[in-house]
C-alpha cells in the first residue's frame, strides 16, 4: 500500500478533470481526494496498490482537449487508515 500527494499543472480546471480523476481512481479501487487550487492547479492524494496508482497517474496525463496537462509532480507520503473512497473536495 502506497500514498502519494500529486499536483497537476496545465489547463485542468473547468474541464471535468476532478470528476474524471475520481472515476479513474474508483475504477482502480484507489482511495483519496482531489480538489482545485486557487493557483489553477489540481491537487490530489491517492492511496492503494503501487501498480494501480502508477496506472492512475499515467492516465491523468492522457486527458484530451479541452484539458491540457503540462506537468504532474508526485511525492510519496504516509498512508492513511480507514479511508474507503476517492472524493472530490473543495
Long-range contacts (C-beta under 8 A, 24 or more apart in sequence): 1-47, 1-48, 1-49, 1-79, 2-47, 2-48, 2-49, 2-50, 2-53, 2-76, 2-79, 3-32, 3-45, 3-46, 3-47, 3-76, 3-77, 3-78, 3-79, 3-80, 4-45, 4-46, 4-47, 4-53, 4-57, 4-74, 4-75, 4-76, 4-77, 5-43, 5-44, 5-45, 5-74, 5-75, 5-77, 6-43, 6-44, 6-45, 6-46, 6-57, 6-60, 6-72, 6-73, 6-74, 6-75, 7-41, 7-42, 7-43, 7-72, 7-73, 7-74, 8-41, 8-42, 8-43, 8-44, 8-60, 8-69, 8-71, 8-72, 9-40, 9-41, 9-69, 9-70, 9-71, 9-72, 9-73, 10-67, 10-68, 10-69, 10-70, 10-71, 11-66, 11-67, 11-68, 11-70, 12-40, 12-41, 12-42, 12-63, 12-67, 12-68, 12-69, 13-40, 13-42, 15-63, 15-66, 15-67, 16-67, 17-42, 17-63, 17-67, 18-42, 18-88, 19-88, 20-63, 21-60, 21-86, 22-86, 22-87, 22-88, 24-56, 24-59, 24-60, 25-56, 25-86, 26-85, 26-86, 28-52, 28-53, 28-55, 28-56, 30-56, 30-86, 31-80, 31-83, 31-84, 31-85, 31-86, 32-83, 32-86, 32-87, 33-86, 33-87, 33-88, 33-89, 34-86, 34-87, 34-88, 34-89, 35-88, 35-89, 35-90, 36-90, 45-77, 46-86, 47-79, 47-80, 47-83
